């Protein structure tokens, strides 16, 4: 067995990435609980954009269900 080998995984490398919200530097490592964002503020801004539907995934154009809004029982 290699004496330099270890049962421990290698330490996570810290690297800098661009914050998706503000474009600033962000630490992408376990030490940053908001990664890939640089701060809680940027993370919350992004979450708010999704929650207010400013961001959306492309869909098929059908509303809610296979039969449209009527399938919801409204």
SULUR-V839381 format. One record per backbone hydrogen bond with DSSP energy under -0.5 kcal/mol. NH is the residue of the N-H (numbers start at 1). CO is the residue of the C=O. If there is no record, write none. Layout:
# SULUR-V839381
nh->(NH & NH)
co->(CO & CO)
This chain:
# SULUR-V839381
nh->(5 & 15 & 17 & 19 & 23 & 26 & 28 & 28 & 29 & 32 & 33 & 35 & 37 & 43 & 44 & 45 & 46 & 47 & 48 & 49 & 50 & 51 & 52 & 53 & 54 & 55 & 65 & 68 & 70 & 71 & 72 & 73 & 74)
co->(2 & 28 & 26 & 24 & 19 & 17 & 15 & 26 & 27 & 29 & 31 & 32 & 34 & 39 & 40 & 41 & 42 & 43 & 44 & 45 & 46 & 47 & 48 & 50 & 49 & 49 & 63 & 65 & 67 & 68 & 69 & 70 & 69)
